[in-house]
Every structure is written in structure tokens, then in C-alpha cells.
Amino acid sequence: MSLIGGIRPPIAVLSALLLTLAGITALVLGRVDDTGVPKAVLTSQQHFAEDGAVALRASIDESVTDVTRSAALFSAGQPVSGDAVLDKLGSTYEKWMGTAVVEVRTGKLVAARGETVPLTSVDLSLLSGEDGLAPRMVRQKNGEVRLLSFGLLTWPGKPQLLLVASRNLKFPGISLGQFRSIAVVDAGGTILSSDGIAEPESARNSADRKDITASRKQLKDFAEQAARRAQRDPRSSKEPGSGGYQGVSGSLLGGELLGDRPVAGYATLAAAEPGETTTATGLGLSVVAMVKVTEESGHAGSPVFGLAAGGALLVVGALAVAVLLGTVQRPLIRLFLESRRLTRGDLTRPVTVPGYGEAHRIGVALERLRRQLLGESAEATGPAERPRGVRRVGTRALLAVCAVLLLAWAAPLMLLFNRADNTAEVPRQLVNDQRERTDTLSDRVRRALNEGDADLQSVASLIGDKTSPQAMETVLEHTYNENKRYRSLYVVDSSGAIQVREGKKPKVIQSDRVSGRPLRLLGRGGKEPVVVAAAEIPGRNGGQLVGEFRVEFLNALLTRPGLGVVRLVDDRQEVIAGNTGFLAFQALPDQHLEDLVEASAQRLGKKPQPNGLLYRGNGLRIAAAAPFSGGGSAESLHFSVVSWQPVDRLAIPEFDAQNRTVLAGLLGAAAAVACLGWLHIVVARPLRALADRAEALAGGDRKNVLFPQHHDEVGAVTRSLELIRQQLQDQRRQQPRRTPPPRPSAPHQDPPEQNAPPSHAEPYAPPSRPEPYPSQQYPPQQYTRN
């Protein structure tokens, strides 16, 4: 018998699978999640820290790039004074705490703006080379940390100057909400800057002062833990294949603190693409975000349900296996034994005929063949009678009964039990996190557009009216290659005609290229929205520098894990960009989302605020919307960022129990379909075909050879029937043939020949030849070489 064929292996595998699934069901469905804080809340804090790390990394890299690019652009033009450099830099960018211009050779301070730049902590003699211009962190006397960025100003025949810009390590545009704090941590676990926690002296009473002190201590503990975990390899800090954030990130759970449970997320500063390094990633900084949540004492599910489901599967599985053993396996094995008995010549006792279906038909055929082997004719054994009533139940019907038994256990688990749509308790912290993260993302997009407009303003002011077309082309090429946000950069005159272009072909028609607005949205009615920035070039009679933003750049800004579907919409609530596929200028898919965007963007004398809610529409969903607010030219666009995601994808205990229940039902259904389908292929179909062949053989068909399809019980019965067919053929040949009656003599008959046989002799019969075995029906021929 084959190890993978026959009746026994499918039933044995089905029994093992059902027994294993019953144990897993009792253990997994009976597991109680009583950690107090859902895993979805911990994951949300991890994503919040990743957002902060992305924003801080982009801000630091952009700040360093702006200093070096501005210094290069100033050096490419005519020599100007240090005060002119700082005035122009301050009017274009508003991101530095202080700026200064220093003469490199003598260390003399040429010009300064803003707060005092801590130049005493820097050895200026080491900054003349390229390696010495790397940004560095400096701690001031008051304990605050400043990041210094450097750029060289060089003109022929002029002393070499050093442009220095100082900035803090605060997070740009991070929306913290209530009861949240965030900190920047160095590689040693020291907090360099923090937001969201006030000083204890500012508390109104002793209870608040105690709460603030405890929160600062907990944040310090989290910072030390995050610094230790940040030393790991990013590839080993996540599950294989999980993807997501390129740096090291995770979540931390603290002890009970004044009735609440502090949780935190941490993330190291990492580049957007794997394998890349930037200025910010080389500083060894990490971000820690902490929030206090109310601990949930309840839990989802009960161990009784898992035990009951496992016990029910044992009962149902035992019934199904018993049906297969009693009505399919045992009759087939009985047929196998009876057929072998007949082939061995044991014809004394009748064949034991099974009671149902194809096995009954084959048993009746074997009994008729036994009688034929004893000498009876096929006509004497009677015609083949089809079973009636209950005896008509075949193997396929029995397999269907077993499938119904098993699906009766699996289907309710997949469709009815532990449904969390109406009973799930969604933590309020998840809604708050969705709102705050959406607000942070909206501010990130606004700042990116403002940065693009500021870059164009800086480049346009340096082009001026004295730059040749060749020099303008060089400046545009440098700007285009350094900034990946533009798809096209070009200089136009007052009529919109292009003078110099870099990048792809412009999508904006000539009449729309010149405008008094710094940022505009064009392309309505087309296939692609176009966000255009324009900066007037001084001294060119209305000429402007125009930049068209890439849609892919906006889409990349909106791609953040854990936020679901994210869309950037205009003032008409039409989609401009998104983190997934979308149609340009299409409407939002839900009326709730449109109302949410409208409510968050109301401008009736109030500052626009982010808004979030939990609503039911095609399932339970969390949604949030945040309009552009905070200043800059991008705020005049009145864009908003809206995000939504279904709650059933979050790691909430009720939905975890539902998913485990559905998985148990799917596994049960899969085991039933696989094993019963296996039985149908290797047993039911061949057995049905064998029943027809056995009845034909018992009815007198001796010509058709019976070939076994598989080396199993059905194949063994088939081989036995083939041997019986050969025995019946041999028996027929050995029987004497009857002498035909003499023909009447006809007149004028020719005399018989001399050598004619006498009239009483037997008629001539050719010598008999044994019937070949089916596999040797055509013996090989012998060939000789001539």
C-alpha cells in the first residue's frame, strides 16, 4: 500500500488535525489579555515617537542644507557685507535662534543676529577644511543644547568668512495634546530637550508639584532605557519582514504612577531610505514620547469559551471520524479481503456484502462473480439491481455528512461568536493619537511647502538682474539637483515666457505662470494636481522664478505607518495627494469625513484646530482632520490633512479575540476541506467508477481490462476483479464446445475429398492461448540486425 494513498492516511491526518486544533482552541481562545494597556496603545506611542524622529531629522537636515546652500549662493555672487548676509537670511528663513558671521583667520565677529551664538565652545581654526564644517552640538551654561551649522563665504580677494547658525533641538510642529511629553535623548541617555512637562516650581499646589516631579523621573527612566535599546541593530529590533521605520523603535511600559500607567515610544533618528546616512542620523539622537493612560481592568473573552469550543470540536470530530471509519473505511477493507479470498479460490462461503452505496454494489457484484466461478452463467446470477432507500447512500453523501458536521462547528466561529463590532471598547487614547499625529503630519506638509517657497525666494534674490542666462542655468541646475521636491524649475518674464528651465516640461500654461501669490494650486479638471510656487526676481521687470512641486514628494510626506488612509485635500475637500492610490480632485469617500474636515477648518474668527472622532461607517472607524495652521505662505492654500482607519485592524483585546476565533474556524474548515477532499479524490471517485466496472464484469463483460489507478485498497480490489475476469475467461475456454447440427444434403453435391475428416470427428478449433496480463497485453518483439 502507498503511504500517501488509500483510505487510512486521510482519516488519520484528519484525526490528528482536529485533535491539535481542539487543544489550540482551548488554549488560545481561553487566553485572557489582562495587561491593562492594549497593545494598540503601545504601538501608537511607538508610531508617535517615529513621527517625532522623522520631523526632527528632516528639520535638522533641512537647516544644515539651508546654511550651506545659502553660503554657496552668496559666494557665487558679488561680495556683500556680513550684515547683508544675515539680514537676507533672516528675512527668508525663520528657523534659527541666532546667526553670526565670523572672520575665519582672525576669529573676529563680523555680524550677529538673534541670541548669542556660543562660538567660544568651537575651535575656529579647525573649521577651514571641509571635514571641519560638520554640525556639532554645544551645551550652554544654562544647560540648554544648541546645534551649530556652518557655511563658508568666499570671494576672490576678500577674507574668508564663516556663516554660523544656531538652533535648538525642539520638535518643529509636534502636536502633543494633553498629558503627553516628548524628549530628545543622546546616546548616553541624557535628555537634551523636552516638551510637555512643566517645571515643578510652576505647579499651583503640592499635588501638582508631586505629579510633575514623578513624571520627569519616569521620563528620565524611559530615556535611559531607550538609549540602551537604541544601540541595537535596526534589523534585529523588529520582526523579520515587518518593514516600517528604518531606525530602531519600540514601546515601553512603566509601573503605576498616581493611578495611571505611563507608556512611552522611542525611535532613533534614521534616514528615509535604508543604508543612507544624513547629518542628523550621525548625531546619535533618539526621541522618547511618553503619555499617561488609564489602566483598563477589564479583559476580553473568558477561558470557559475556549474550553467549550475545544470540547465541542472533540465531540464533532469524533462523530465525523466514527462515520468515516464505520461507513467508508471498514466496508472498503472488507471488500478488499473478500476480493482477495475469491482470487485465492476460496469460493465456499458467500461474500459479505456491505450495506450502503458503492461498497454494496461491488459486494453484490463479487457475490455474482463467486457464483459464476462455481459454474453458473451470468444470466443465472441475475441482473445488477441498484440499491434503494437508505442503501443508496454513497461515499460522496457520507463525506458530505462529515463536512456538514465539521462546518457546523467552524461556521459559527467564523461568523457568529466573539463579534467585536458592537461590543469593542476603543481606548480614547487611540482617537487622541490619531488626531495629534494627523495634526503633526499636516504641520509637516505645511512646513515642507513653506521651505520650498523660501528656497525659491532665496534663489530668486541671488539671481537678480545681473546674472547671465548661463549663470542662471547653473544656479537652477544646482537647486534642482539638491532639492527633490521640484519636478520643474524655470525663470519666466512678465508675460510668462520661459527663459531658462531645469527639470521636466512645465505643466502650467504660459498665462498662469506669473502670479502675485507665492503658492497656488492648479490643474483642476486634469489628471494631476499641480502645486506651484513663484518668487519674484528683483530687477527683472516682473520676471519670476517658478517651481512646480512633485506629487510624489507630497505623497511621500503623507506616508506614515499606523495612520491608515491619509489624504491631502484642498479648500473644496478634493483630494490632492495621498499615501495610497487616488484620483486627482476626487471627493472624500464618506460624508462623515467631509463633515470632519469642515468642522476642523472653520475660520469664523477662531484658529483652526485638529479634530478626531470614532464613528461607524462600513465598520467602526477612527478618523481625524487637521487644517494648515501656523503661518507661512502655505497656510493661504487652506489645505487639510485627513486620515482614517478601521478599528478592527488595531490590536484591541476584543478584536484580538474575534480574530483568534475566526482563525480557529478557518483552520477547522480548512482541515475538513483538505482531508475530505483528499478522500473524495483517492476513494470516492475511483470507488464509484469501480462499482460500474464490477457490475459490468458480473453482467458478462469479459473484454474490458480493469486497470488500478492507485496502489491502495480500491486499486487492490480492482486487481482482484481483473484476476477474476481472467479466471472466468480461462474457465470459458476450457468448456467443450457443442457440435453443430449436420447440414441437409443438397442435390448434385460434390464427392468429399480423400483426406476429408470423418463426419463424426470434432470440428477444428485453434489452440487456446492464455489471456495476457493487462500490463503484458502487447509483448515486446525481438529484432535481429541484418
C-alpha positions in Angstrom: 0.0 0.0 0.0 1.2 3.5 -0.7 1.9 5.7 2.3 0.1 8.7 0.9 -2.8 6.9 -0.7 -5.7 4.7 0.5 -8.4 5.2 3.0 -6.3 5.3 6.2 -3.9 8.3 5.7 -6.7 10.9 5.2 -8.7 9.8 8.2 -5.5 9.6 10.3 -4.5 13.1 9.2 -8.0 14.5 9.9 -8.0 13.0 13.3 -4.6 14.5 14.2 -5.5 17.9 12.8 -8.8 18.0 14.7 -7.1 16.9 17.9 -4.4 19.5 17.6 -6.9 22.2 16.7 -9.0 21.4 19.7 -6.0 21.8 22.0 -5.0 25.1 20.3 -8.6 26.4 20.5 -8.9 25.6 24.2 -5.6 27.4 24.9 -5.7 30.3 22.6 -9.4 31.2 22.8 -9.2 30.8 26.5 -6.3 33.2 26.9 -7.2 36.3 28.8 -5.5 39.6 27.9 -5.2 41.4 31.3 -2.2 43.6 30.8 -4.2 46.7 31.5 -2.9 48.6 28.4 -4.0 47.3 25.0 -1.1 46.6 22.6 -2.7 49.1 20.1 -1.9 51.9 22.6 1.7 50.8 22.9 2.1 50.6 19.1 0.5 54.0 18.8 3.1 55.5 21.1 5.9 53.9 19.0 4.5 55.5 15.9 4.2 58.8 17.7 7.9 58.7 18.6 8.7 57.8 15.0 6.8 60.8 13.8 8.8 63.0 16.1 12.1 61.4 15.0 11.1 62.0 11.3 10.2 65.6 11.9 13.4 66.3 13.9 15.6 64.6 11.4 14.1 66.4 8.5 14.3 69.7 10.3 18.0 69.3 11.2 19.0 68.2 7.7 17.0 71.0 6.1 18.5 73.5 8.5 22.1 72.3 7.7 21.3 72.3 4.0 19.9 75.8 4.0 23.0 77.2 5.7 25.4 75.5 3.3 23.3 76.3 0.2 22.9 79.9 1.2 26.6 80.3 1.8 27.3 78.8 -1.7 24.8 81.1 -3.4 26.2 84.2 -1.7 29.7 83.1 -2.6 28.7 82.7 -6.3 27.5 86.3 -6.4 29.1 89.7 -5.7 30.8 90.2 -2.4 28.4 91.6 0.3 28.8 92.5 3.9 28.1 90.2 6.8 25.1 92.3 7.9 23.6 92.0 4.4 24.0 88.2 4.5 22.3 87.8 7.9 19.5 90.3 7.0 18.7 88.4 3.8 19.0 85.0 5.6 16.7 86.2 8.4 14.1 87.6 6.1 14.0 84.3 4.1 14.2 81.7 6.9 12.8 82.0 10.4 14.2 78.8 12.0 17.5 79.8 13.8 17.8 81.1 17.3 20.9 83.1 16.4 23.2 83.7 13.4 26.7 85.1 13.1 29.4 85.8 10.5 33.0 85.4 11.8 36.3 86.0 10.0 38.0 82.6 9.9 41.6 83.9 10.1 41.3 86.2 13.0 38.1 85.0 14.7 36.6 88.4 14.6 32.9 88.7 14.9 31.7 90.5 11.7 27.9 90.4 12.3 25.4 88.7 14.5 21.6 88.4 14.8 19.4 86.8 17.5 20.7 85.2 20.6 24.4 85.0 21.2 26.0 82.1 19.2 28.2 80.0 21.5 31.4 80.5 19.4 33.7 80.2 22.5 33.0 76.4 22.5 34.2 76.0 18.9 37.8 76.0 17.8 37.5 78.1 14.6 40.9 77.1 13.4 39.6 73.6 12.7 36.7 74.8 10.5 38.7 75.9 7.5 38.5 72.4 5.8 35.5 70.6 4.6 35.7 68.0 7.4 35.6 70.7 10.0 32.2 72.1 8.8 30.2 69.2 10.2 27.4 70.4 12.5 28.0 69.9 16.2 26.1 70.2 19.4 27.1 72.6 22.1 25.8 72.8 25.7 25.4 76.3 27.1 25.9 77.4 30.6 22.2 77.3 31.4 22.1 73.6 30.4 20.4 74.1 27.0 21.9 72.4 23.9 22.4 74.2 20.6 23.1 72.7 17.2 25.6 74.8 15.2 25.6 74.7 11.4 28.4 76.2 9.3 28.9 77.6 5.8 31.9 79.2 4.2 31.6 82.6 2.4 34.5 83.0 0.0 35.0 85.8 -2.6 38.1 86.4 -4.6 40.4 89.0 -2.9 38.3 89.0 0.3 38.9 87.5 3.7 37.2 84.1 4.2 34.1 84.3 6.4 32.3 81.7 8.3 28.5 81.7 8.5 27.2 80.1 11.7 23.6 79.4 12.6 22.4 78.2 16.0 19.2 76.3 16.6 17.7 74.4 19.5 16.6 70.7 19.4 12.9 71.4 19.9 10.5 69.5 17.8 9.0 71.5 14.9 5.3 71.4 14.8 4.7 68.3 17.0 1.2 68.3 18.4 1.4 66.8 21.9 -2.2 67.3 23.1 -2.8 66.8 26.8 -0.8 64.6 29.3 2.0 63.9 26.8 5.6 64.8 26.9 8.4 64.3 24.4 12.2 64.5 24.7 15.4 64.3 22.7 17.9 61.9 24.2 21.6 61.5 23.3 23.5 58.2 23.1 24.2 58.2 26.9 20.5 58.6 27.9 20.8 62.3 28.8 17.7 64.4 28.0 18.8 67.3 25.8 15.4 69.0 25.4 11.9 68.2 26.4 8.4 69.4 25.8 5.1 68.8 27.6 6.4 68.7 31.2 6.5 72.0 33.2 9.0 72.8 35.9 7.9 71.7 39.5 8.1 75.3 40.6 5.3 76.3 38.2 2.7 74.0 39.9 -0.1 75.5 41.8 -0.1 73.1 44.7 1.9 70.3 46.2 -0.1 67.6 44.5 0.6 69.0 41.0 4.3 69.5 42.0 4.5 65.9 43.1 2.9 64.8 39.8 5.3 66.8 37.7 8.3 65.5 39.6 7.1 61.9 39.2 6.5 62.5 35.5 10.0 63.9 35.0 11.5 61.0 36.9 9.6 58.5 34.8 10.6 60.3 31.5 14.2 60.1 32.6 13.9 56.3 33.3 12.3 55.9 29.8 15.1 57.9 28.3 17.8 55.7 29.8 16.0 52.5 28.6 15.6 54.0 25.1 19.3 54.9 24.9 20.2 51.3 25.8 17.9 49.8 23.2 19.0 52.3 20.6 22.4 50.6 20.4 20.9 47.6 18.7 20.9 46.9 15.0 17.7 48.1 13.4 17.3 44.8 11.6 17.3 42.9 14.9 14.9 45.2 16.7 11.9 44.2 14.5 10.3 41.1 13.4 11.6 39.7 10.1 9.7 41.2 7.1 7.9 43.8 9.2 9.5 46.7 7.4 8.3 50.1 8.5 10.6 52.6 10.2 14.2 52.3 9.2 15.7 53.0 12.6 15.4 51.4 16.0 12.0 51.9 17.5 9.7 50.3 20.1 7.5 50.9 23.1 8.0 50.9 26.8 5.6 50.2 29.7 6.1 51.7 33.1 4.7 51.0 36.5 1.6 52.5 38.0 2.0 56.2 38.6 -0.6 58.1 40.7 -3.4 55.9 39.4 -2.3 56.0 35.8 0.0 53.8 33.7 2.8 55.6 31.8 3.6 54.2 28.4 6.3 55.5 26.0 7.5 55.1 22.5 11.1 55.6 21.4 12.8 55.9 18.0 16.3 56.8 16.8 16.9 59.3 14.0 17.1 57.4 10.8 17.2 58.3 7.1 14.2 57.8 4.9 15.9 55.2 2.8 17.7 52.1 4.1 21.5 52.3 4.0 21.6 56.1 3.7 23.2 58.5 6.3 22.4 62.1 6.9 23.8 64.8 9.2 21.0 64.2 11.7 21.4 60.5 11.8 25.1 60.9 12.7 24.4 62.8 15.9 23.3 59.7 17.8 20.0 61.2 18.9 16.8 59.4 19.9 13.2 60.6 20.6 11.1 59.4 23.5 7.4 60.2 23.7 5.5 59.5 27.0 1.8 59.6 27.9 -0.1 58.5 30.9 -3.2 56.3 30.2 -5.9 55.0 32.4 -5.3 51.3 33.1 -8.2 49.1 31.9 -9.0 46.4 34.5 -11.4 44.5 32.2 -10.5 41.9 29.6 -11.9 40.4 26.5 -13.3 36.9 26.4 -13.4 34.1 29.0 -11.5 30.9 29.4 -14.7 29.0 29.5 -15.5 29.8 25.9 -12.1 28.4 24.7 -12.6 25.2 26.7 -16.2 24.8 25.4 -15.1 25.3 21.8 -12.3 22.8 22.1 -14.6 20.2 23.8 -17.2 20.7 21.1 -14.6 20.2 18.4 -13.6 16.9 20.1 -17.1 15.7 20.1 -17.9 16.7 16.5 -14.5 15.4 15.3 -15.1 12.1 17.0 -18.5 11.8 15.3 -17.0 12.6 11.9 -14.1 10.2 12.3 -16.5 7.5 13.5 -18.7 7.9 10.4 -15.7 7.6 8.2 -14.4 4.6 10.0 -17.7 2.8 10.2 -19.2 3.6 6.8 -16.3 4.2 4.5 -13.1 2.5 5.7 -14.4 -0.7 7.2 -16.7 -1.6 4.2 -13.8 -0.9 1.8 -11.3 -3.1 3.7 -14.0 -5.8 3.9 -14.3 -5.7 0.1 -10.5 -5.9 -0.2 -10.4 -9.0 1.9 -13.4 -10.6 0.2 -11.9 -10.0 -3.3 -8.6 -11.5 -2.3 -10.4 -14.5 -0.9 -12.1 -15.1 -4.2 -8.9 -14.8 -6.2 -7.2 -17.4 -4.0 -10.0 -19.8 -4.9 -12.0 -19.8 -1.6 -15.5 -19.9 -3.0 -17.2 -22.0 -0.4 -18.9 -19.2 1.6 -20.9 -16.2 0.2 -19.4 -12.8 0.0 -20.2 -10.5 2.9 -22.0 -7.6 1.2 -21.7 -4.1 2.8 -24.9 -2.2 3.4 -24.5 1.1 1.6 -23.6 2.8 -1.6 -20.8 1.8 -4.0 -19.5 -0.8 -1.5 -22.8 -2.5 -1.6 -22.9 -2.6 -5.4 -19.3 -4.0 -5.5 -20.2 -6.6 -2.9 -23.2 -7.8 -4.8 -21.1 -8.0 -8.0 -18.4 -10.1 -6.1 -21.1 -12.5 -5.0 -22.4 -12.9 -8.5 -18.8 -13.4 -9.7 -18.3 -16.0 -7.0 -21.3 -17.9 -8.3 -20.0 -17.6 -11.8 -16.7 -19.1 -10.8 -18.6 -22.0 -9.4 -20.0 -22.6 -12.8 -23.2 -20.6 -13.0 -23.8 -18.4 -16.0 -24.0 -14.6 -15.9 -27.7 -14.8 -16.8 -28.3 -17.3 -13.9 -26.9 -14.9 -11.3 -29.4 -12.3 -12.2 -29.2 -8.7 -13.4 -27.5 -6.0 -11.3 -30.0 -4.3 -9.1 -29.4 -0.8 -7.9 -29.8 -0.3 -4.1 -32.9 1.5 -2.9 -33.8 3.6 0.0 -31.1 4.1 2.6 -28.8 1.7 0.8 -28.4 4.3 -2.0 -26.3 6.5 0.3 -22.9 6.5 -1.3 -19.5 7.6 -0.3 -19.9 11.1 -1.5 -23.0 11.5 0.7 -21.1 10.2 3.7 -18.3 12.6 3.1 -20.9 15.4 2.8 -22.3 14.4 6.2 -18.9 14.6 7.7 -18.3 18.0 6.1 -21.6 19.3 7.5 -20.6 18.1 11.0 -17.3 19.9 10.9 -18.6 23.1 9.2 -21.3 23.2 11.9 -18.5 23.8 14.3 -16.4 26.1 12.2 -19.0 28.3 10.6 -20.4 29.8 13.9 -16.8 30.7 15.0 -16.2 32.5 11.7 -19.5 34.3 11.6 -21.2 34.5 14.9 -19.1 34.2 18.1 -16.9 36.9 19.6 -18.1 39.6 17.2 -16.5 42.8 18.4 -18.3 45.3 16.1 -20.8 46.3 18.8 -19.0 45.3 22.0 -15.5 46.6 21.5 -14.3 49.3 23.9 -11.9 51.5 21.8 -9.5 53.4 24.1 -9.8 57.1 23.9 -6.1 57.4 23.7 -6.2 55.9 20.2 -8.5 58.6 19.0 -6.3 61.3 20.6 -3.2 59.8 19.0 -4.9 59.7 15.6 -5.8 63.4 16.0 -2.4 64.5 17.2 -0.5 62.5 14.6 -2.7 63.9 11.8 -2.0 67.4 13.1 1.7 66.7 13.2 1.6 65.4 9.6 -0.4 68.5 8.5 2.3 70.7 10.0 5.0 68.7 8.3 3.4 69.2 4.9 2.9 72.9 5.6 6.5 73.3 6.6 7.7 71.5 3.5 5.8 73.8 1.2 7.0 76.8 3.2 10.6 75.6 2.9 10.1 75.2 -0.9 8.8 78.7 -1.2 11.6 80.0 1.0 14.2 78.3 -1.2 12.8 79.9 -4.3 12.8 83.3 -2.6 16.4 82.9 -1.6 17.5 81.7 -5.1 15.4 84.5 -6.8 17.0 87.2 -4.7 20.5 85.9 -5.6 19.8 85.7 -9.3 18.9 89.4 -9.5 19.2 91.4 -12.7 22.9 90.9 -13.3 23.0 87.2 -13.8 23.6 85.8 -17.3 21.4 83.0 -18.8 24.3 80.6 -18.4 24.8 81.6 -14.7 21.0 81.3 -14.1 21.0 77.8 -15.7 23.9 76.8 -13.4 22.0 78.1 -10.3 18.8 76.3 -11.4 20.6 73.1 -12.0 22.3 73.2 -8.6 19.0 73.9 -6.9 17.1 71.3 -8.8 19.6 68.6 -8.1 19.8 69.5 -4.4 16.0 69.7 -3.8 14.0 66.6 -4.7 10.7 68.4 -4.1 10.5 70.1 -7.5 9.6 68.5 -10.8 10.4 71.6 -12.8 12.2 74.9 -12.2 12.2 77.8 -14.7 12.6 81.6 -15.0 9.9 83.5 -16.8 9.5 87.1 -17.9 6.5 89.3 -17.2 4.4 87.6 -20.0 5.1 84.0 -18.7 7.6 83.1 -21.5 10.3 80.7 -20.2 13.9 82.0 -20.4 15.7 79.3 -18.5 14.4 75.8 -17.5 15.6 72.9 -15.5 13.7 69.6 -15.0 10.7 68.2 -16.7 8.4 70.1 -19.1 6.2 72.5 -17.2 2.5 71.6 -16.7 1.5 75.2 -16.1 0.4 77.1 -19.2 2.0 80.4 -20.1 -0.8 82.7 -18.9 -0.8 81.1 -15.4 3.0 81.2 -14.7 3.1 84.7 -13.4 1.1 85.5 -10.3 1.3 87.6 -7.2 0.6 84.7 -4.9 3.6 82.7 -3.7 1.8 79.3 -3.6 -1.1 78.2 -5.8 -3.0 75.0 -6.7 -3.5 74.5 -10.5 -4.6 71.6 -12.7 -8.2 71.4 -11.8 -10.0 69.2 -14.3 -6.8 67.4 -15.3 -5.3 64.1 -14.3 -2.7 65.5 -11.9 -2.8 68.4 -9.4 0.0 71.0 -9.7 1.2 73.0 -6.6 3.2 75.9 -7.9 5.5 78.3 -6.0 6.6 81.6 -7.6 9.2 84.1 -6.4 9.7 87.5 -8.0 13.3 88.2 -9.2 14.4 91.7 -8.2 15.4 94.0 -11.1 13.8 91.9 -13.9 10.6 93.9 -14.5 8.1 91.3 -13.2 10.2 88.2 -14.0 9.7 85.3 -11.6 11.3 82.1 -10.6 8.6 79.3 -10.8 8.8 75.9 -9.2 6.3 73.0 -9.7 6.2 70.5 -6.8 6.2 66.8 -7.5 3.1 65.0 -6.4 5.3 62.1 -5.4 7.0 64.4 -2.9 3.7 65.2 -1.2 2.7 61.6 -1.3 5.9 60.6 0.5 5.3 63.2 3.2 1.9 61.5 3.9 3.3 58.0 4.2 3.3 57.2 7.9 2.6 53.7 9.4 -0.3 53.3 11.8 -2.5 56.1 10.4 -4.4 54.1 7.8 -5.5 56.1 4.7 -4.2 59.6 4.6 -5.3 62.3 2.1 -4.3 65.9 1.5 -7.4 67.9 0.4 -7.9 71.4 -0.8 -10.4 74.0 0.3 -13.1 72.2 -1.7 -12.4 68.9 0.1 -11.0 67.4 -3.1 -8.0 65.0 -2.9 -4.6 66.4 -4.0 -2.2 63.8 -2.6 -2.3 60.6 -0.5 -0.4 57.7 0.9 -2.3 55.2 -1.3 -3.7 55.3 -4.8 -6.2 58.0 -5.6 -7.8 60.0 -8.4 -6.9 63.7 -8.7 -9.6 66.0 -7.3 -11.9 63.2 -6.2 -14.2 63.7 -3.3 -13.7 62.0 0.1 -15.4 58.6 0.3 -17.5 59.3 3.3 -19.8 62.1 4.4 -18.5 61.8 7.9 -15.0 62.7 6.7 -16.3 65.7 4.8 -18.1 67.0 7.9 -15.0 66.3 9.9 -12.8 68.4 7.6 -15.4 71.2 7.5 -15.6 71.3 11.3 -11.8 71.4 11.8 -11.3 74.1 9.1 -13.9 76.6 10.3 -12.4 80.0 10.3 -15.1 82.1 12.0 -12.7 84.2 13.9 -11.1 81.2 15.5 -7.8 79.4 14.9 -8.4 76.1 13.0 -7.9 73.1 15.3 -7.5 69.4 14.6 -10.5 67.2 15.2 -10.9 63.5 15.7 -13.8 61.1 16.2 -14.8 57.5 16.4 -17.7 56.7 14.0 -19.5 53.8 12.4 -19.4 53.6 8.6 -18.6 50.4 6.8 -17.5 49.2 10.2 -16.1 51.0 13.3 -13.5 53.7 12.2 -11.2 56.3 13.7 -10.8 59.5 11.7 -9.0 62.8 12.2 -8.6 66.0 10.2 -6.1 68.9 10.7 -6.0 72.1 8.5 -2.9 74.1 7.7 -2.2 76.5 10.6 0.9 78.1 12.0 1.8 80.7 9.4 3.8 80.9 6.2 2.7 81.2 2.7 1.3 77.6 2.6 -1.4 78.5 5.1 -3.1 80.6 2.4 -3.8 77.4 0.4 -6.3 76.3 3.1 -5.3 72.7 2.7 -6.2 70.0 5.2 -4.9 66.5 6.0 -7.5 63.9 6.8 -6.8 60.3 7.9 -9.0 57.3 8.8 -8.6 53.6 9.6 -10.8 50.7 10.6 -10.6 49.8 14.3 -10.7 46.0 13.6 -7.1 46.3 12.3 -5.8 47.6 15.7 -4.6 45.3 18.5 -7.6 45.8 20.8 -8.4 42.8 23.1 -12.0 42.4 21.7 -10.8 42.4 18.1 -7.9 40.1 19.0 -10.4 37.6 20.4 -12.5 38.0 17.3 -9.6 37.4 15.1 -8.5 34.3 17.0 -12.0 32.9 16.9 -12.3 33.5 13.2 -8.8 31.9 12.7 -9.9 28.8 14.6 -13.0 28.5 12.4 -10.9 28.9 9.3 -8.5 26.2 10.4 -11.3 23.8 11.1 -12.9 24.5 7.8 -9.5 24.1 6.0 -8.8 20.8 7.7 -12.2 19.5 6.8 -12.0 20.6 3.2 -8.4 19.3 2.7 -8.9 15.8 4.3 -12.4 15.2 2.9 -11.4 16.4 -0.5 -8.4 14.1 -0.3 -10.8 11.2 0.5 -13.1 12.2 -2.4 -10.2 12.2 -4.9 -8.5 8.9 -3.8 -11.5 6.9 -2.6 -14.9 8.3 -3.6 -14.4 8.8 -7.3 -12.4 5.6 -8.0 -14.8 3.6 -5.9 -17.8 4.9 -7.9 -16.1 4.1 -11.2 -15.1 0.6 -9.9 -18.7 -0.1 -8.9 -19.8 0.4 -12.6 -16.9 -1.8 -13.8 -17.7 -4.5 -11.3 -21.4 -4.6 -12.3 -20.4 -4.8 -16.0 -18.0 -7.7 -15.3 -20.6 -9.5 -13.3 -23.1 -8.9 -16.1 -20.8 -10.8 -18.6 -18.4 -8.2 -19.9 -15.1 -10.1 -20.3 -13.4 -7.9 -22.8 -12.6 -4.7 -20.9 -9.5 -4.9 -18.8 -9.6 -3.4 -15.3 -6.6 -1.2 -14.6 -6.0 0.1 -11.0 -5.5 3.8 -10.7 -3.8 3.8 -7.3 -1.9 1.4 -5.2 -4.4 1.4 -2.4 -7.5 -0.6 -1.2 -9.5 0.4 -4.3 -6.6 -0.5 -6.5 -6.3 -3.9 -4.7 -10.0 -4.6 -5.3 -9.5 -3.6 -9.0 -6.6 -6.0 -9.4 -8.6 -8.8 -7.8 -11.5 -8.2 -10.2 -9.0 -8.3 -13.1 -7.8 -11.7 -11.9 -11.4 -12.9 -11.5 -12.0 -11.7 -15.1 -9.0 -13.8 -16.3 -10.2 -16.8 -14.4 -13.6 -16.6 -16.0 -12.1 -16.3 -19.4 -9.9 -19.4 -18.8 -12.9 -21.2 -17.4 -14.9 -20.4 -20.6 -12.1 -21.7 -22.9 -11.8 -25.0 -21.0 -15.5 -25.7 -21.5 -16.2 -28.1 -24.5 -17.9 -26.6 -27.4 -21.2 -28.1 -28.7 -21.2 -29.9 -32.1 -23.3 -28.1 -34.6 -26.2 -30.0 -36.2 -25.4 -31.6 -39.7 -26.4 -29.6 -42.7 -29.1 -31.1 -45.0 -27.6 -32.8 -48.1 -28.2 -30.9 -51.3 -28.6 -32.5 -54.7 -25.7 -32.6 -57.1 -23.2 -32.4 -54.1 -19.6 -32.9 -55.0 -18.0 -36.0 -53.5 -15.8 -35.5 -50.5 -12.1 -35.3 -50.8 -9.9 -38.2 -49.9 -8.3 -36.5 -46.9 -11.5 -35.1 -45.5 -12.1 -35.9 -41.9 -14.8 -38.3 -41.0 -18.2 -36.8 -40.2 -18.1 -37.9 -36.6 -14.9 -36.0 -35.9 -14.8 -32.8 -33.7 -14.8 -29.6 -35.6 -11.4 -27.9 -35.8 -10.6 -25.4 -33.1 -7.4 -23.3 -32.9 -5.1 -24.0 -30.0 -6.0 -21.9 -26.9 -3.6 -19.2 -25.7 -3.8 -17.8 -22.2 -5.0 -14.2 -21.9 -2.1 -11.9 -21.3 -1.9 -9.9 -18.1 -3.0 -6.3 -18.6 0.5 -4.9 -18.3 1.8 -7.5 -20.8 -1.0 -7.3 -23.4 1.5 -6.4 -26.1 4.7 -8.4 -25.6 7.9 -6.8 -26.8 9.1 -8.0 -30.2 12.5 -9.4 -30.9 14.5 -7.7 -33.6 17.7 -9.0 -35.3 20.2 -7.0 -37.1 20.6 -7.8 -40.8 
